[in-house]
């Protein structure tokens, strides 16, 4: 597991490929009550730019990314979110995780960026870039320590081309 500190933002990705994925119903049932599970944003499938990093590295087609799960949580253990929710108390939440399960049906590796947008619409914190391998079930996550202001926040996931793939609103209380 790799940890990278970026202005009070860290990320970790398991980089593990899975050939099988659970049925959609099983995945939904696996999410604990109160979990912030989002539906993908409109036009959730995105093809990465063939001229981008992934296309140059693999030289075989483009990444085809679709966010299957976006869960906000207080931690990640065994590649699954821990203490998921939609409301977090700033004094008690040292790190806020955005856990992602992504489907990449393409032959190339892709990337997504996770940002946490504050309630006042100011500059997002995070902007963590995560690699996504060619796999029907790729799990990865980013976390931030920068979510301290009370109010309605939003976690936003974007493709390499800037297309919004998913979003999840959450509240921070003091």
HELIX and SHEET records of a PDB file:
HELIX    1   1 UNK A   24  UNK A   30  1                                   7    
HELIX    2   2 UNK A   53  UNK A   58  1                                   6    
SHEET    1   A 6 UNK A   4  UNK A   6  0                                        
SHEET    2   A 6 UNK A   9  UNK A  13 -1                                        
SHEET    3   A 6 UNK A 135  UNK A 144 -1                                        
SHEET    4   A 6 UNK A  96  UNK A 104 -1                                        
SHEET    5   A 6 UNK A  64  UNK A  77 -1                                        
SHEET    6   A 6 UNK A  46  UNK A  47 -1                                        
SHEET    1   B 6 UNK A   4  UNK A   6  0                                        
SHEET    2   B 6 UNK A   9  UNK A  13 -1                                        
SHEET    3   B 6 UNK A 135  UNK A 144 -1                                        
SHEET    4   B 6 UNK A  96  UNK A 104 -1                                        
SHEET    5   B 6 UNK A  64  UNK A  77 -1                                        
SHEET    6   B 6 UNK A  80  UNK A  84 -1                                        
SHEET    1   C 5 UNK A  87  UNK A  89  0                                        
SHEET    2   C 5 UNK A 164  UNK A 173  1                                        
SHEET    3   C 5 UNK A 151  UNK A 159 -1                                        
SHEET    4   C 5 UNK A 110  UNK A 117 -1                                        
SHEET    5   C 5 UNK A 125  UNK A 132 -1                                        
END                                                                             
